[in-house]
């Protein structure tokens, strides 16, 4: 009878450790799933960032081109007659008086 008494606390401790191990494995599995989901979202966002950077670059090139055409059409603006005329890219006197559909550029 005395030999079984020390085994009971050890068996109880083994059961407790098994339960803790199962809980940790479950938490680890959920954390791994969350990590995979976040990595997928990050990948999507990185791709969107690159697309937006590309569009921004293209828009900058369009504006630069429009400014150079405006300065060629209106030489007084190129010489800096007034700040407002130099940057009035869409003004009535501009060659670009029609709105530009930027979605056609992409």
C-alpha positions in Angstrom: 0.0 0.0 0.0 2.9 2.3 0.7 4.4 1.8 -2.8 1.2 3.1 -4.6 1.0 6.3 -2.5 4.1 8.0 -4.1 2.9 7.0 -7.6 -0.4 8.8 -7.4 1.1 12.3 -7.1 3.5 11.5 -10.0 0.7 10.2 -12.2 -1.4 13.3 -11.4 1.6 15.5 -12.3 2.1 13.6 -15.6 -1.6 14.1 -16.4 -1.3 17.8 -15.6 1.8 18.1 -17.8 0.1 16.3 -20.7 -2.8 18.7 -20.4 -0.5 21.7 -20.4 1.3 20.3 -23.4 -1.9 19.9 -25.3 -2.9 23.4 -24.5 0.4 24.8 -25.6 0.2 22.8 -28.8 -3.2 24.2 -29.5 -2.1 27.8 -28.8 1.0 27.2 -31.0 -1.2 25.9 -33.8 -3.5 29.0 -33.6 -0.5 31.3 -33.5 1.0 29.6 -36.5 -2.3 30.0 -38.4 -2.4 33.7 -37.5 1.2 34.1 -38.7 0.5 32.5 -42.0 -2.6 34.7 -42.4 -0.6 37.8 -41.6 2.2 36.9 -44.0 -0.4 36.5 -46.8 -1.9 39.9 -46.0 1.5 41.4 -45.9 2.3 39.9 -49.3 -0.9 41.4 -50.7 -0.1 44.8 -49.2 3.5 44.7 -50.5 2.1 44.1 -54.0 -0.4 46.9 -53.6 2.4 49.2 -52.4 4.5 48.4 -55.5 1.5 49.0 -57.8 0.8 52.4 -56.1 4.4 53.4 -56.3 4.4 52.5 -60.0 1.2 54.6 -60.5 2.7 57.5 -58.6 5.8 57.4 -60.7 3.7 57.3 -63.9 1.6 60.3 -62.7 4.7 62.2 -61.9 6.0 61.5 -65.4 2.6 62.7 -66.9 2.8 65.9 -64.8 6.4 66.5 -65.9 5.5 65.9 -69.5 2.4 68.2 -69.2 4.6 70.9 -67.6 7.1 70.7 -70.4 4.4 70.9 -73.0 2.8 73.8 -71.3 6.1 75.6 -71.0 6.7 75.0 -74.8 3.2 76.3 -75.7 3.4 79.2 -73.4 7.0 80.5 -73.3 6.1 83.4 -70.9 5.2 80.8 -68.3 8.6 79.1 -68.9 10.3 82.4 -68.3 8.3 82.7 -65.0 5.9 85.6 -65.9 3.8 84.7 -62.8 3.8 81.8 -60.5 0.1 81.2 -61.2 0.6 81.0 -65.0 3.6 78.8 -64.6 1.6 76.2 -62.7 -1.7 76.6 -64.4 -1.5 73.3 -66.2 -5.2 72.9 -66.5 -6.1 76.5 -67.1 -8.1 77.9 -70.0 -5.0 79.0 -71.9 -3.4 75.6 -71.5 -3.1 73.0 -74.3 -4.5 70.5 -71.7 -7.8 72.2 -71.0 -9.7 68.9 -71.3 -9.7 66.6 -68.2 -7.4 63.6 -68.4 -8.9 60.2 -67.6 -6.0 58.8 -65.5 -7.4 55.3 -65.5 -6.7 55.1 -69.3 -3.0 55.4 -68.4 -3.0 52.1 -66.5 
